[in-house]
Amino acid sequence: MHPEYSVSSSLTVSGIVCVGLMGIGFLVWKYINIPPAFLPILFVGAVLFSFALITVVVYQSLRMYASAHSIARDITSEILTYSRELFSELYRNSPVPYILIDKTGIIESVNFSAARLFSIEIQKFEGVDVFTLIEGEDEQKIALIPEYFKQGRFVNDVEAIVHEMDGKVHWVMLSLFSFRDTNNDLKGLMTLVDITKQKQIDKAKTEFVSLASHQLRTPVSAMRWNLELLATATGTQLSELQQSYVQKISRGLERMQTLVDDFLNVSKLELGTLSIQRSTFDLTQFFGLVVEEYRAYAATRGVEVETNWNEPFGTFSSDSHLLNMAVSNILGNAIKYTPVGGKVRAYAFLDEKTLTIAIADNGIGIPEEDQEMIFSKLFRASNAHSHESDGTGLGLYIVKEAIRILGGTITFESKQGVGTTFTVILPT
Ligand code: ADP
């Protein structure tokens, strides 16, 4: 209770007691015959008594207030100390590695888990720039972390690599958030969750897919050759029904080959075994071949393909196999996701610095809510299946990775029901 309230309530109580006493005094004076000489003495006595009573009550209430206040202060400080201790125990002993840094990235403290992750003693971290300890496969992404931190932005779940003293590698999921301490200084708390085991399991799975795809390639190719021989064998005339069976098997085998190739490409990209083989090649010929390959496919689907390039391009230095894989995938998709009567436009432009390739269609488009996921492995947009049941959702993932390996960028613009444009920009 506030002291003003305790004083006023005690004054009220004392006031009531005084009024009571005056009442009793009045009754005594009225009904008991007191000699008049005693009256002033009695009055002074009553006033003094009231005064003493008020003083005692006010003093007692103030003492009670002071002791209640001190108990409350003790309890608050105990709770504070307890939560501070609890917090620092959690920080120190948490199984998640924590690193506390200042605004420039210099380490101020680490917990036991972080020290174990790097197998370095806790004291040796002090004064080290945390960003010198972090590496990653995607160097551009890793280089952005200090920038994000300085801008006060959160970094969430970025895959990174850290090394132990003896060179042993750990894969970690890195998050970093910034906050202001009591002096309003910028600080950062970095968490590094060890995902080495998951990475090893993922790698084993990818290796299995790679091995299986390799093993499947040979029999699939053999079956296609034999089927072609059967269809064209002289001396044997296949009936119409038999020819239709051969065509169905042939289409099935083609699909199987595409699938196996996609799996193989994905596993190569993930294992990092897809090395770049640069060569200088003629761009006019390159685009001519890519488009020619898809003309028959476009015709069967009733889609027109229009090209628009400033021929002749001259030569270009890149990995023609990877570039072909990317452009063919985008062009194939544009034809596949455009209804009969639609149009696909392929555009390319080369200047001193960049090669720009854009492929636009007036097809089904990609729903806005699916656009964020479109380059993810195995993802197909919600409107894709009803238009074309055939698809793995691996193509655009392969395209994105291939363009990244070639040092370029890929972007797209799309509106459902209106069309889609994919744009690839490569450095010369
Ligand atoms: P898929 O084998 O399904 O074609 P991709 O990885 O090549 O897989 O493409 C992923 C998804 O992106 C497709 O399933 C489709 O939903 C969407 N998509 C790709 N290109 C286009 C396009 N030109 N128009 C509309 N949707 C597209």
Residues whose N, C-alpha, C, O or C-beta is under 5 A from the ligand:
A	BS01	ADP	N333 A334 Y337 G363 I364 G365 I366 I374 F379 R380 A381 A384 D390 G391 T392 G393 L394 G395 L396 Y397 T420
